[in-house]
């Protein structure tokens, strides 16, 4: 369900549904939570409000790009524990 706000005018339900359908075609990989549709005569301006994307931290550990070490075997886990962590000095 997309929350739609129409500003500076009115739109029919069919028009709003068409804008929602078009937005989902334009941004298939994003979740649209809300839309602000500003009516300006024969034109409209649309502002999309997308849902936050969960962020997973990825690190380079022992030559591999990983988010977690849960799939590492015991030898790779030991490498992670034995590595020297360097600090940045300003």
Residue pairs with C-beta under 8 A, 6 or more apart in sequence:
2 20
2 23
2 32
2 33
2 34
2 35
3 33
3 34
3 35
4 16
4 19
4 20
4 34
4 35
4 37
5 34
5 35
5 36
5 37
6 16
6 37
6 39
7 36
7 37
7 38
7 39
8 38
8 39
8 40
9 39
10 39
11 19
11 37
11 39
11 44
16 37
19 35
19 37
19 44
19 46
20 32
20 35
23 32
23 35
23 46
23 48
24 32
27 48
27 50
30 50
30 51
31 50
31 51
32 48
32 49
32 50
32 51
33 49
33 50
33 51
34 48
34 49
35 46
35 47
35 48
35 49
36 46
36 47
36 49
37 44
37 45
37 46
38 44
38 45
38 46
38 47
56 67
57 67
58 65
58 66
58 67
59 65
59 66
59 67
60 66
61 69
61 79
61 80
61 83
62 76
62 79
62 80
62 83
66 72
69 76
69 77
69 80
72 80
